Amino acid sequence: MSWDVVSMFPNIDNNLGISAVRRALNSRSVNIPSTDCLVEAVEICLRVNNCQFSGQSFVQKHGTAMGPKNACSYADLAMGIIDEKAKFGGSLKPMLWWRYKDDIFDIWTQGLPKLLEFTDNINGLYPTIKFELVYSLISRCIFVTGLSALMFMLNPPIAISIYLFRVHTPNTAKEQFPLG
């Protein structure tokens, strides 16, 4: 089964993101440039994150956009804090918790009621981050963005086959929002 972090990039609270960036920067062995200098640069990127659509200008005030070069690293650092809480913070613990960007894969062996309870728990970890559970009691096939994993239950071991496939990512706004 898997979880999807719902609209991860725009839902990462700026306070969470900045504290994650600061924590990562403070762990460097060489602090040049200074942590404060780099955190200020990230804050500027978050504050002046603007775009135009249909002739109107917009400023994103919460979270980060997906386009900036630092967005993936920023999101990964912020989600790392939530990952730690999900994996180690509660009485229910996932077996694997393998996350790639906004998709989390796990093999759950504690039954459906505990799975639903765990999902409620992780949805309470941070107010703006929500996890959407994807599971099936019948299907043995899991689809994650850009990755397919086929799981076969073989009394008792589990065999997993992983297939990678290309996902088209539009390079321009024109490809993302075709007109006409």
C-alpha positions, 0 to 999 in steps of 0.5 A: 500500500502507499500514501500520497502527500496531497499537493506537497509543494504548496502545502509545506508550511514556510516555518516547517521548511525554513526550520528544516533548511536551518537544521540541515545547514547547521549540520555542515562541517564548513559553515561558509556561507553562513547558515543565516545568509543561506536561510535568508536567501531561501526566505527571499525565494519564498516571499517573491515567488510570483507568476502571471496567469491571464494577465494577472500577477499572483504571489504564492504566500504559502508553500513553494512552487514546483518550478524553482531549482531549490524546490525539490531539496526544500520539500525533501528537507521539510518532509524529512522532519515529518518522515522521522515523526511518522516512522518513530514518533507513535506507538504504531510503526510502519515496516518500511516507509520508503518515500520518493518525493510525495509518494510513500510505499510500505508493507503493512502487516498490522491489519486494516484497523491499525492502518487506518489508525496510523493514517489518522495519526500521520495526518495529525503530524502537521496541519498542512500536510495530508496523506492520502492512503491508497490500498487494496485488500484484493489487488496485489499491484501498487502504482506509484508515480513513475514506478510500478511495483508488482507484489506477489504473496507467496506463502509466506514470502513476498516477491516484488518486481519493480518496473520503471517507466518514463513520465512525460514532464512538460517543459513549458507552461504552454505544454502544461496548459495547452490553449484551444 
